[in-house]
Amino acid sequence: MFQQIQRFIDQALGLGLENKDINVGQMSLRALVVFVLAIAMIRIGNKRFMGKNAALDVLLGIVFGSMVSRAITGNSPFLPTLVASLVLVLLHWVMSAIAFRSQWFGTLVKGHDSTLVRDGEIQWEAMKAAHLTRHDLHEAIRSSGAPPDIGEVASAHLERNGDISVIKRESD
């Protein structure tokens, strides 16, 4: 049974074939599998790793650039590579549309924010999970124009894009 499944996967993805022998369907399926697995791997990583963009967007840029360069240099069959690249762009479009309509899916592929400060108190578990130091937090507070005293911060959040947003306490 396991060997049948393995043969099916090998055939579907064209594993073990020379690059020139991979057909459009196999390359497109490879693009889909790589895209989905890469998003999962990036989501495991730190939010700040991706900079100001969602993992979904950065991944498209990296994988798309890599794929089309192979078509240009001739390292992969031209037409299947271009079709697989188009599959990636369409997959990105579909996933973005689903994320727009579904909060659950949006959180799955883009992540969620984390509360770093609540009512002037640092949330150390969230800081630890995000690999942020007190210095990182103070830098974000200074950048936001809020008073440098954490006690004056109503809340601070590590946003999905890696930015830290700060809301200062209301003046009495």
N, CA and C of each residue as an Amber inpcrd file, in Angstrom:
protein
   516
   0.8200000  -1.1960000   0.0000000   0.0000000   0.0000000   0.0000000
   0.8660000   1.2620000   0.0000000   1.8580000   1.3060000   0.9340000
   2.7470000   2.4640000   1.0180000   3.5190000   2.6470000  -0.2900000
   3.9460000   1.5440000  -0.8920000   4.6990000   1.6280000  -2.1530000
   3.8190000   2.1560000  -3.2830000   2.5430000   1.8030000  -3.2840000
   1.6280000   2.3230000  -4.3020000   1.4530000   3.8260000  -4.1530000
   1.3210000   4.2780000  -2.9220000   1.1880000   5.7110000  -2.6690000
   2.4650000   6.4310000  -3.0970000   3.6140000   5.8380000  -2.7620000
   4.8970000   6.4370000  -3.1390000   5.0400000   6.5110000  -4.6610000
   4.6530000   5.4730000  -5.3590000   4.7250000   5.4840000  -6.8330000
   3.7980000   6.5440000  -7.4120000   2.5950000   6.6690000  -6.8300000
   1.6490000   7.6880000  -7.2930000   2.2390000   9.0960000  -7.1260000
   2.8190000   9.3550000  -5.9480000   3.4220000  10.6720000  -5.6890000
   4.5900000  10.9160000  -6.6390000   5.4500000   9.9020000  -6.8080000
   6.5840000  10.0320000  -7.7300000   6.1130000  10.3610000  -9.1420000
   5.0710000   9.6790000  -9.5850000   4.5540000   9.9010000 -10.9360000
   3.8750000  11.2720000 -11.0420000   3.0850000  11.6330000 -10.0390000
   2.3640000  12.9090000 -10.0730000   3.3250000  14.0900000 -10.0920000
   4.4220000  13.9900000  -9.3320000   5.3750000  15.0920000  -9.2500000
   6.5350000  14.9550000 -10.2330000   6.5940000  13.8340000 -10.9230000
   7.6910000  13.6260000 -11.8680000   9.0260000  13.4340000 -11.1710000
   8.9880000  12.8770000  -9.9700000  10.2310000  12.6570000  -9.2360000
  11.0500000  11.5710000  -9.9210000  12.3360000  11.7920000  -9.9910000
  13.2110000  10.8260000 -10.6300000  13.3630000  11.0590000 -12.1250000
  12.6150000  12.0080000 -12.6770000  12.7410000  12.3130000 -14.1040000
  13.7880000  13.4020000 -14.3130000  14.3500000  13.4290000 -15.4950000
  15.2340000  14.5310000 -15.8710000  14.3900000  15.7940000 -16.0080000
  14.9850000  16.9540000 -15.7790000  14.2520000  18.2210000 -15.8730000
  13.4950000  18.3560000 -17.1870000  14.1140000  17.9610000 -18.2720000
  13.4880000  18.1370000 -19.5890000  12.2910000  17.2110000 -19.7980000
  12.1530000  16.1940000 -18.9610000  11.0620000  15.2310000 -19.1130000
   9.8450000  15.5370000 -18.2460000   9.9220000  16.5670000 -17.4150000
   8.8010000  16.9240000 -16.5400000   7.7650000  17.6630000 -17.3740000
   6.5010000  17.2300000 -17.2750000   5.4580000  17.8770000 -18.0770000
   4.8270000  19.0520000 -17.3250000   3.9450000  19.7550000 -18.0060000
   3.3010000  20.9490000 -17.4530000   2.5500000  20.6300000 -16.1560000
   1.7910000  19.5610000 -16.1430000   1.0220000  19.1950000 -14.9630000
   1.9130000  18.8800000 -13.7720000   2.9860000  18.1330000 -14.0100000
   3.8980000  17.7820000 -12.9220000   4.5860000  19.0260000 -12.3520000
   5.0150000  19.9300000 -13.2460000   5.6810000  21.1300000 -12.7660000
   4.6930000  22.0330000 -12.0280000   3.4680000  22.1030000 -12.5080000
   2.4520000  22.9180000 -11.8310000   2.1300000  22.3410000 -10.4630000
   2.0100000  21.0200000 -10.3640000   1.7560000  20.3830000  -9.0710000
   2.9380000  20.5960000  -8.1240000   4.1560000  20.5280000  -8.6630000
   5.3400000  20.8160000  -7.8510000   5.2700000  22.2420000  -7.3060000
   4.8810000  23.1880000  -8.1640000   4.7740000  24.5900000  -7.7440000
   3.7760000  24.7120000  -6.6030000   2.6420000  24.0450000  -6.7240000
   1.6110000  24.0900000  -5.6840000   2.1410000  23.5110000  -4.3740000
   2.7640000  22.3530000  -4.4400000   3.2790000  21.6900000  -3.2350000
   4.3700000  22.5350000  -2.5820000   5.2990000  23.0470000  -3.3810000
   6.3850000  23.8610000  -2.8330000   5.8290000  25.1290000  -2.1980000
   4.8730000  25.7710000  -2.8500000   4.2830000  27.0080000  -2.3440000
   3.6240000  26.7750000  -0.9870000   2.7920000  25.7590000  -0.8880000
   2.0740000  25.4760000   0.3580000   3.0500000  25.0930000   1.4700000
   4.0130000  24.2370000   1.1780000   4.9740000  23.8290000   2.2050000
   5.8740000  24.9790000   2.6190000   6.2540000  25.8240000   1.6750000
   7.1050000  26.9650000   2.0020000   6.3650000  27.9600000   2.8980000
   5.0790000  28.1970000   2.6390000   4.2970000  29.0790000   3.5130000
   4.2700000  28.4970000   4.9260000   4.0550000  27.1970000   5.0220000
   4.0330000  26.5560000   6.3450000   5.3810000  26.7320000   7.0460000
   6.4720000  26.5670000   6.3130000   7.8000000  26.7080000   6.9100000
   8.0550000  28.1460000   7.3420000   7.6730000  29.1060000   6.5200000
   7.8830000  30.5160000   6.8540000   7.0420000  30.9010000   8.0600000
   5.8220000  30.3790000   8.1500000   4.9460000  30.6990000   9.2900000
   5.5480000  30.2030000  10.6040000   6.3470000  29.1470000  10.5400000
   7.0090000  28.6390000  11.7320000   8.0650000  29.6370000  12.2100000
   8.6490000  30.3530000  11.2650000   9.6990000  31.3150000  11.5810000
   9.1800000  32.5490000  12.2950000  10.0970000  33.4100000  12.6490000
   9.8180000  34.6430000  13.3690000   9.1350000  35.6510000  12.4580000
   8.1720000  36.4210000  12.9760000   7.4680000  37.4350000  12.1860000
   8.4320000  38.4400000  11.5880000   9.4480000  38.8150000  12.3360000
  10.3630000  39.8430000  11.8680000  11.2290000  39.3420000  10.7130000
  11.3260000  38.0590000  10.5270000  12.0910000  37.4680000   9.4310000
  11.5920000  37.9570000   8.0760000  10.3080000  38.1740000   7.9500000
   9.7230000  38.5370000   6.6640000   9.6900000  40.0410000   6.4230000
  10.0950000  40.8440000   7.3950000  10.0680000  42.2890000   7.1980000
   8.6540000  42.8160000   7.2490000   8.3030000  43.6830000   6.3290000
   7.0210000  44.3760000   6.3670000   5.9470000  43.6970000   5.5260000
   6.1990000  42.5370000   5.0330000   5.2490000  41.8540000   4.1660000
   4.7860000  40.5440000   4.7880000   3.6250000  40.1090000   4.3640000
   3.1240000  38.8150000   4.8000000   3.9440000  37.7130000   4.1260000
   4.0610000  36.5860000   4.8110000   4.8160000  35.4540000   4.2730000
   4.3160000  35.0780000   2.8830000   3.0240000  35.1540000   2.7020000
   2.4040000  34.8130000   1.4240000   2.9730000  35.6640000   0.2910000
   3.1530000  36.9440000   0.5410000   3.6450000  37.8590000  -0.4860000
   5.1360000  37.6690000  -0.7520000   5.9180000  37.5340000   0.3210000
   7.3550000  37.3570000   0.1630000   7.6550000  36.0440000  -0.5500000
   6.9440000  35.0170000  -0.1620000   7.1720000  33.7160000  -0.7720000
   6.9020000  33.7540000  -2.2660000   5.8310000  34.4070000  -2.6680000
   5.5440000  34.5110000  -4.0960000   6.7170000  35.1710000  -4.8100000
   7.2310000  36.2510000  -4.2530000   8.3490000  36.9470000  -4.8810000
   9.5780000  36.0720000  -5.0310000   9.9020000  35.3400000  -3.9870000
  11.0930000  34.4840000  -4.0170000  10.9170000  33.3290000  -4.9980000
   9.8250000  32.5880000  -4.8490000   9.6210000  31.3940000  -5.6800000
   9.3820000  31.7840000  -7.1330000   8.5930000  32.8290000  -7.3530000
   8.3190000  33.2720000  -8.7220000   9.6200000  33.6840000  -9.4110000
  10.4280000  34.4710000  -8.7230000  11.7020000  34.9050000  -9.3090000
  12.6090000  33.7300000  -9.6270000  12.6610000  32.7950000  -8.7210000
  13.4890000  31.6110000  -8.9450000  12.9960000  30.7990000 -10.1420000
  11.6750000  30.6450000 -10.2200000  11.1220000  29.8340000 -11.3110000
  11.3140000  30.4870000 -12.6740000  10.9750000  31.7650000 -12.7810000
  11.0950000  32.3870000 -14.1060000  12.5540000  32.5050000 -14.5260000
  13.4520000  32.6200000 -13.5570000  14.8710000  32.6610000 -13.9310000
  15.2980000  31.3330000 -14.5570000  14.7100000  30.2500000 -14.1040000
  15.0280000  28.9370000 -14.6880000  14.5440000  28.8510000 -16.1380000
  13.4110000  29.4770000 -16.4130000  12.9210000  29.5020000 -17.7920000
  13.8600000  30.3330000 -18.6620000  14.3550000  31.4220000 -18.0980000
  15.2490000  32.3020000 -18.8540000  16.5870000  31.6340000 -19.1190000
  17.1450000  30.9660000 -18.1110000  18.4740000  30.3590000 -18.2580000
  18.4390000  28.9940000 -18.9160000  17.2640000  28.4230000 -19.0600000
  17.1500000  27.1170000 -19.6990000  17.3980000  25.9520000 -18.7620000
  17.4150000  26.1950000 -17.4460000  17.6140000  25.1120000 -16.4870000
  16.3770000  24.2450000 -16.3210000  15.2450000  24.7160000 -16.8070000
  13.9980000  23.9540000 -16.7620000  13.3070000  24.1280000 -18.1070000
  12.4240000  23.2070000 -18.4560000  11.6920000  23.3470000 -19.7160000
  10.9120000  24.6710000 -19.7220000  10.9700000  25.3830000 -20.8280000
  10.4460000  26.7320000 -20.9130000   8.9450000  26.8290000 -20.6220000
   8.1160000  26.1540000 -21.4190000   6.6730000  26.2900000 -21.2750000
   6.1700000  25.7570000 -19.9270000   6.5780000  24.5640000 -19.5050000
   6.1120000  24.1010000 -18.1990000   6.5150000  25.0370000 -17.0550000
   7.6920000  25.6360000 -17.1460000   8.1380000  26.5490000 -16.1040000
   7.2660000  27.7940000 -16.0680000   6.9470000  28.3360000 -17.2340000
   6.0850000  29.5200000 -17.2840000   4.6730000  29.1980000 -16.8030000
   4.1640000  28.0460000 -17.1630000   2.8260000  27.6560000 -16.7070000
   2.8220000  27.4720000 -15.1940000   3.8570000  26.8260000 -14.6620000
   3.9420000  26.6350000 -13.2130000   4.0650000  27.9900000 -12.5000000
   4.7690000  28.9350000 -13.1000000   4.8790000  30.2800000 -12.5320000
   3.5100000  30.9550000 -12.4970000   2.7510000  30.7860000 -13.5720000
   1.3990000  31.3360000 -13.6150000   0.5260000  30.6800000 -12.5430000
   0.6900000  29.3870000 -12.3580000  -0.0620000  28.6780000 -11.3070000
   0.2390000  29.3150000  -9.9430000   1.4990000  29.6560000  -9.6880000
   1.8560000  30.2950000  -8.4230000   1.1650000  31.6520000  -8.2610000
   1.1850000  32.4440000  -9.3120000   0.5450000  33.7620000  -9.2410000
  -0.9550000  33.6090000  -9.0160000  -1.5750000  32.6830000  -9.7130000
  -3.0100000  32.4480000  -9.5360000  -3.3030000  31.8950000  -8.1430000
  -2.4480000  31.0220000  -7.6520000  -2.6090000  30.4760000  -6.3060000
  -2.5110000  31.6000000  -5.2730000  -1.5620000  32.4920000  -5.4550000
  -1.4310000  33.6480000  -4.5620000  -2.7010000  34.4890000  -4.6000000
  -3.2230000  34.7300000  -5.7830000  -4.4350000  35.5350000  -5.9340000
  -5.6070000  34.8590000  -5.2080000  -5.7650000  33.5610000  -5.4110000
  -6.8560000  32.8160000  -4.7730000  -6.6990000  32.8220000  -3.2530000
  -5.4750000  32.5540000  -2.7770000  -5.2580000  32.5170000  -1.3320000
  -5.4800000  33.8940000  -0.7050000  -5.0760000  34.9540000  -1.3980000
  -5.3120000  36.3120000  -0.8890000  -6.8040000  36.6180000  -0.8410000
  -7.5350000  36.1910000  -1.8650000  -8.9850000  36.4170000  -1.8930000
  -9.6740000  35.6470000  -0.7650000  -9.2350000  34.4230000  -0.5270000
  -9.8190000  33.6310000   0.5590000  -9.4770000  34.2730000   1.9070000
  -8.2300000  34.7230000   2.0610000  -7.8150000  35.3620000   3.3180000
  -8.6180000  36.6310000   3.5830000  -8.9890000  37.3510000   2.5190000
  -9.8010000  38.5570000   2.6650000 -11.1930000  38.2120000   3.1830000
 -11.7300000  37.0820000   2.7440000 -13.0940000  36.6970000   3.0890000
 -13.1940000  35.8380000   4.3490000 -12.0800000  35.2120000   4.7410000
 -12.1050000  34.3010000   5.8810000 -11.0350000  34.6950000   6.8920000
 -11.4740000  35.1310000   8.0580000 -10.5220000  35.5130000   9.1000000
  -9.6720000  34.3120000   9.5070000 -10.2760000  33.1510000   9.6080000
  -9.5420000  31.9370000   9.9910000  -8.4130000  31.6570000   8.9990000
  -8.7250000  31.6930000   7.7150000  -7.7130000  31.4030000   6.7030000
  -6.6580000  32.5110000   6.6680000  -7.0970000  33.7630000   6.8110000
  -6.1530000  34.8760000   6.8450000  -5.1500000  34.7210000   7.9700000
  -5.6350000  34.3120000   9.1200000  -4.7480000  34.0780000  10.2600000
  -3.8160000  32.9080000   9.9850000  -4.3150000  31.8820000   9.3260000
  -3.4940000  30.7130000   9.0170000  -2.3090000  31.0820000   8.1280000
  -2.5390000  31.8620000   7.0760000  -1.4620000  32.1550000   6.1320000
  -0.7040000  33.4380000   6.4400000  -1.3270000  34.3620000   7.1720000
  -0.6700000  35.6340000   7.4540000  -0.2780000  35.8080000   8.9090000
  -0.7990000  34.9730000   9.8000000  -0.4640000  35.0730000  11.2070000
  -1.4480000  35.9370000  11.9650000  -1.1010000  36.2670000  13.1880000
  -1.9540000  37.0920000  14.0420000  -1.0630000  38.0440000  14.8240000
  -1.6770000  39.0640000  15.3870000  -0.9000000  39.9920000  16.1950000
  -0.7060000  39.4040000  17.5930000   0.2710000  39.9770000  18.3050000
   0.5380000  39.5670000  19.6850000   0.5700000  40.8160000  20.5500000
  -0.0530000  40.7560000  21.7070000  -0.0420000  41.8820000  22.6330000
   1.2380000  41.8220000  23.4560000   2.0610000  42.8640000  23.3190000
   3.3420000  42.9360000  24.0210000   3.2520000  43.7380000  25.3120000
   2.3740000  44.7580000  25.3170000   2.1480000  45.5700000  26.5100000
   0.6510000  45.7210000  26.6840000   0.1690000  45.5090000  27.9010000
  -1.2530000  45.6950000  28.2120000  -1.3340000  46.5320000  29.4840000
  -1.9460000  47.6850000  29.3740000  -2.1120000  48.6020000  30.5190000
  -0.7920000  48.8810000  31.2280000   0.2510000  49.1790000  30.4520000
   1.5460000  49.5420000  31.0270000   2.3780000  48.3800000  31.5320000
   1.8900000  47.1440000  31.3680000   2.6090000  45.9560000  31.8390000
   3.1250000  45.1520000  30.6450000   4.4200000  44.8540000  30.6590000
   5.0070000  44.0440000  29.5830000   4.4870000  42.6160000  29.6950000
   4.0650000  42.0640000  28.5910000   3.5860000  40.6780000  28.5280000
   4.7830000  39.8020000  28.1230000   5.4880000  39.3200000  29.1310000
   6.7640000  38.6400000  28.8790000   6.6350000  37.3590000  28.0660000
   5.5520000  36.6400000  28.2140000   5.3790000  35.4130000  27.4140000
   5.2990000  35.7520000  25.9300000   4.5670000  36.8050000  25.5920000
   4.4580000  37.2350000  24.1900000   5.8090000  37.7500000  23.6850000
   6.5250000  38.4770000  24.5350000   7.8570000  38.9790000  24.1610000
   8.8000000  37.8060000  23.8880000   8.7470000  36.8210000  24.7570000
   9.6090000  35.6390000  24.5990000   9.2490000  34.8780000  23.3210000
   7.9650000  34.6920000  23.0830000   7.5200000  33.9540000  21.8900000
   7.9370000  34.6750000  20.6080000   8.0020000  36.0110000  20.6560000
   8.3630000  36.7970000  19.4730000   9.8680000  37.0560000  19.3910000
  10.6130000  36.5820000  20.3780000  12.0610000  36.7960000  20.4330000
  12.3920000  38.2870000  20.4470000  11.6300000  39.0550000  21.2160000
  11.8460000  40.4870000  21.3410000  12.4390000  40.8010000  22.7050000
  13.3410000  41.7450000  22.7330000  13.9380000  42.1670000  23.9950000
  13.2640000  43.4550000  24.4640000  13.5590000  43.8210000  25.6910000
  13.0740000  45.0910000  26.2380000  13.5920000  46.2440000  25.3730000
  14.8210000  46.1180000  24.8670000  15.3970000  47.1540000  24.0030000
  14.5950000  47.3040000  22.7130000  14.1670000  46.1730000  22.1200000
  13.3360000  46.2260000  20.9060000  12.0350000  46.9660000  21.1890000
  11.4460000  46.6780000  22.3280000  10.1820000  47.3160000  22.7040000
  10.3770000  48.8140000  22.9170000  11.4350000  49.1880000  23.6390000
  11.7020000  50.6130000  23.8750000  11.9520000  51.3510000  22.5500000
  12.6390000  50.7090000  21.6330000  12.8730000  51.3140000  20.3180000
  11.5490000  51.5930000  19.6070000  10.6550000  50.6360000  19.6560000
   9.3410000  50.8180000  19.0150000   8.5460000  51.9270000  19.6900000
   8.6370000  51.9980000  21.0040000   7.9240000  53.0540000  21.7360000
   8.4810000  54.4220000  21.3470000   9.8030000  54.5350000  21.2970000
  10.4130000  55.8090000  20.8880000  10.0140000  56.1620000  19.4510000
  10.0360000  55.1880000  18.5710000   9.6840000  55.4220000  17.1610000
   8.2490000  55.8900000  16.9980000   7.3780000  55.4560000  17.8900000
   5.9630000  55.8210000  17.7800000   5.6710000  57.2200000  18.3240000
   6.6310000  57.7970000  19.0570000   6.4070000  59.1030000  19.6530000
   5.7200000  59.0390000  20.9910000   5.4830000  57.8520000  21.4970000
   4.8650000  57.6970000  22.8210000   5.9020000  58.0170000  23.8970000
   5.4620000  58.3610000  25.0950000   6.4130000  58.5970000  26.1930000
   7.2710000  57.3460000  26.4150000   8.5490000  57.5400000  26.7520000
   9.4460000  56.3890000  26.8850000   9.1380000  55.4730000  28.0630000
   8.3030000  55.9090000  28.9720000   7.9320000  55.1040000  30.1370000
   6.8690000  54.0810000  29.7290000   7.1780000  52.8060000  29.9010000
   6.2430000  51.7460000  29.5270000   4.9370000  51.8720000  30.2910000
   4.9810000  52.4090000  31.4940000   3.7740000  52.6250000  32.2790000
   2.7940000  53.5730000  31.6050000   3.2860000  54.3730000  30.6480000
   2.4410000  55.3240000  29.9200000   1.8510000  54.7150000  28.6440000
   2.1400000  53.4320000  28.4050000   1.6610000  52.7580000  27.1970000
   0.3970000  51.9630000  27.5290000  -0.6770000  52.2610000  26.8220000
  -1.9230000  51.5090000  27.0230000  -1.7640000  50.1030000  26.4680000
  -1.2280000  50.0350000  25.2430000  -0.9750000  48.7200000  24.6450000
   0.0600000  48.8430000  23.5440000   0.7390000  47.7510000  23.3120000
   1.6820000  47.6320000  22.1990000   1.4730000  46.2480000  21.6040000
   1.4600000  46.2050000  20.2850000   1.1860000  44.9410000  19.5940000
   2.2490000  44.6670000  18.5450000   2.6810000  43.4220000  18.4670000
   3.4930000  42.9730000  17.3490000   2.5030000  42.5850000  16.2690000
   2.4570000  43.3750000  15.2080000   1.4760000  43.1630000  14.1470000
   1.8940000  42.0140000  13.2480000   0.9650000  41.5770000  12.3910000
   1.2140000  40.4420000  11.5050000   2.3720000  40.7040000  10.5470000
   2.6230000  41.9520000  10.2220000   3.6870000  42.2640000   9.2740000
   5.0400000  42.4690000   9.9510000   5.1030000  42.3230000  11.2910000
   6.3580000  42.4570000  12.0120000   6.5490000  43.8200000  12.6600000
   5.6910000  44.7960000  12.3480000   5.7630000  46.1080000  12.9900000
   5.2620000  46.0140000  14.4230000   5.7420000  46.9310000  15.2580000
   5.2100000  47.0490000  16.6080000   4.4280000  48.3550000  16.6610000
   3.1370000  48.2520000  16.9500000   2.3000000  49.4430000  17.0790000
   2.0980000  49.7520000  18.5590000   2.1140000  51.0390000  18.8740000
   2.0300000  51.4740000  20.2680000   0.8850000  52.4490000  20.4200000
   0.0620000  52.2360000  21.4470000  -1.0330000  53.1530000  21.7830000
  -0.7560000  53.6690000  23.1800000  -0.5870000  55.0080000  23.2760000
  -0.2920000  55.5700000  24.5890000  -1.5600000  55.7540000  25.3890000
  -1.4060000  55.8140000  26.7090000  -2.5420000  56.0100000  27.6030000
  -3.1470000  57.3860000  27.3810000  -4.4280000  57.4680000  27.6070000
  -5.1380000  58.7570000  27.5240000  -4.7110000  59.6360000  28.6880000
  -4.5410000  60.9310000  28.4270000  -4.2230000  61.8770000  29.5020000
  -5.4760000  62.1580000  30.3070000  -5.3030000  62.2750000  31.6080000
  -6.4530000  62.5790000  32.4680000  -6.7870000  64.0430000  32.4400000
